[in-house]
Amino acid sequence: MTTDGLWIIDLQKEYKYWPCCRSKKDVKALKGVFLEIEDWELLCILGHNGAGKSTMIGVITGILAPSYGTAKVKGLDINEDIEEVWKIIGVVP
């Protein structure tokens, strides 16, 4: 189930209000993103303010750690091979 492009499986990012316990003030920036993009495809990410676009890019590029799930770039796992991922991607905000 891997692709030569980008493969995202159940990617989630939660910002905890209190690090030790669950709170109503916790923010779920990403809620289970699933995506598969071949290396020849083009992706445009659109959404309203606060939809999680920048958070998703931050997690994929290793700027932020995912709370759950993973992504693979050219078969490299962002949780295990982030230094190799950095060698093949670039982001200009």
Secondary structure, DSSP 8 states (H G I E B T S, - for coil): ---SSEEEEEEEEEE-SBTTB--TT-EEEEEEEEEEE-TT--------TTSSHHHHHHHHTTSS--SEEEEEETTEETTT-HHHHHHH-----
